[in-house]
Amino acid sequence: MKKLLYFFNKNKILFKNFFWRSSQTLLKSVLSISILLISLSYLTSVEYGIITYISSIMMLFIIVCDFGISASASKYTAEYSALQSDNEKKVFGSASVIIIILATISSLFIIIFGSKLFHNYYKYILVLIPNLYITPFISLLDGIYRGKKKFKDLFFRNIYACGFAIGISFILIMKYKLFGAVLSVAAIQFIYLIGLLFSAPISTRGFNSDVMRKIAKYAMYIGIANVSYFMYTRIDILIMEKFGYMVEIGYYGIIDNIFNFILMPSIILGQTIAPDASRWSSMKEYNKLREKFRLSAIYGLPLSIVTAILIYIFFIVILNQWGSKYNDESFIQILKILSFLLPLKIWGSFTANAFITPSGYAKILSVLTFLGGLSNIILDLVLIKYYGFVGVFLATLIVHSICISLSNFIYFKKLNIRSKELKNDRKTLL
């Protein structure tokens, strides 16, 4: 009991930050699940497949518009804050310039070429063009709040948005069905942006070309990783659409939404620890980083496996009792395959957010996910011919498992190397 109290008191600030970050993200998760339930009530399986497909297309463009800027801004906010540098005030303005340029280029691309590329879905995508600006700025502001450890402020900035967003989504989807679902996506992002801008801890006049260059350089690795991540997750949806599996896309969208909800605690905990990892890295405390990472593997992996088993059982019970509309062979097949991947995704999402990215090793993720993304596309196109839509998810299981395992192994090895180098340097100085 004394050890438990000592551990709690020693990590009191971490637990407080985790509580507020969890509460804020829980609100967003409640919103996502609520909209999922509303959509399943008023949309057909094909319509839900269409909204999932449209969301995937927009996600790709938003990844390009953000391109890792928000995560990079969070890292440099934490570092400049730790070093008490005046450059901290220039992060938002410097990052904003990059986002606006990328969003404008993407918007023009959609307007000029969208009708030929997206055909029947073009009108829906046009409605969502404002999100190319709004969503990256939401991520940027969120990253700055996290970098400054203002998790409590984040919660109160977002708390009002959840109720408004659920109400607006319900009205739009109930009245306008598929088009209403598209409108609700745009409305929700706008509401969240307004909430984050209110008394945001930023300087709108701060700009520095050197800061912008640093943010852009580090963001490049994260952006490549995000595009690559899209290539071995959401690209599956685009490929399945070309083969006519729209219903299965809807099934995948449902499972993916639920699984993303399950991943939230590990992501939140990782983002809570991230500023400390950035500080440890900047102070060259590699032994501390290595020990914390090792503990995450010892305790995190077994816990992730147990969680995945419980989630699968929960899914089956729900389907048998209330989900007759979706209780068919295709849905179960997708659920089984993705459930095998869930343990690694839970642990991998934690280590990526807590250690790898904030401590300056995002290049590991960018290289492996880029290679994994290319491999996934090739496997998708090969396996879908032999196994149909099941082949797409088998490809994801294989590639994603390899990438997560390798990225964490390489990161741990690099920490060992840096620790030994630092130890040798100190011996030399003595």
Steps between C-alpha positions, in 0.01 A plus 500: 500500500785737587669424169175573317458834680865587434457418131184714480658798678814478288291503179220730621538748214502218244179355643333843497599560139386153407162562667435825314627364167288188548193707581544717192559206269212310661270783393619461141460124524147539634431729204641248251305209646180711516533598134573137413178389670301782336645409160423130542141591592431722196744382232502175305809277492588632154455866609721442801756345264483814284554740794794283613645517146457880481655542846799294387557720196483814716730341757767460233479867402498611865811291567668684213383839634622428853796284395622454855504875576284464813715225653818690414356820652417310820857369521659843455252667735606255773871543421493881482295509820753278680788718375300820576558618145314796346448286190212330681279799409587463134396136456133564416562775244783309332299177477186683379674627187589146394147369563334780302728443201441122496122536552470751215689274259281202598178702464594614150585141406157376609314782324688446171529121486237378749212447255713261293649315796201464732201499262176457698667592828645833377217716639546353847874559494452866395293555814793377710770722345495742801615207714832505313572820694298440816616148595877568476454814712310294758792256512750787518322667792456166674871433461595838648267447797663159557850638461423755773336226713173696509287186506242650737448797268458262207218322681305817577551637148340186357229417750237727346561366150389144569136582579466744210660258255280205597185713471599645163602159365174340610291767327706499177523121464135444591378761250748470213636143543831460307538869412421587862778269617743688275381838630535381860869419442564860390291646784673298772849607393396866494355476853820343634717767338302780665537326837878469470550858379328640808785639719750274327860514640643628172654812352339587164779746415789266558685382189856390444642345185747285696222367724287431192790316338553284810129420527479416131812284505387284791140501373619352172581170670169493686308600187658221297414260782137623501466465122659157522266408786210594273646271237468193718172587672260733320635417154324167553168686479590663168609166356184321621285774343661432161403132537141583604520404871303802626307305766824351634646853512210592728571199722866598520399857590290376793775273638767763444299763692458265796867397495612863482297557816687210663835650397424835665631420852839391367523801268398738779752354743766519231424866422504577872849353535624652171612840641711317761651278231588812297666650807692180581620483142609867492683449833656175366349286777496189281515253788174636636339479156620142458371390841157657447474338156601160639230522767240583236581174322498289817162625620343639184510199270328248733236757590440569130444130426246464781320816383477371141347168615240678715409738216448212257272319748308826559454546125361148455255542791373832363457357150308197630270708718436825311700507178310265271530756217879455501530146635607334177805307383677796337483714814627214720789427264619860507460512879707185555794618288514850647468362855829312452665832415346695790755411776794629298305810399420583863861470612644647180278809516625562854871466423473709182330788684692472828854424387589462133356823357558746788859385565601579142488159331200553272723402208474138613123513463513687169739253333332182625145615438592623151646159412209331675249713313645406163503134604140524613379640168677221311364232736150654481492480121637144499295352785168664406505302174527171689314565826274795419465770769646259760835521319512875560477455876748211501748732328442766766550247781832376358651837409385693807624233741846501343524880495398549864735229623798625298450869587503429874795261475709751302407784739611298803827408330567867419439598862755238607754640253445861610530401868832325437632794296407747773664279763821480295501878446477559875788258561707688244433832671607352834 
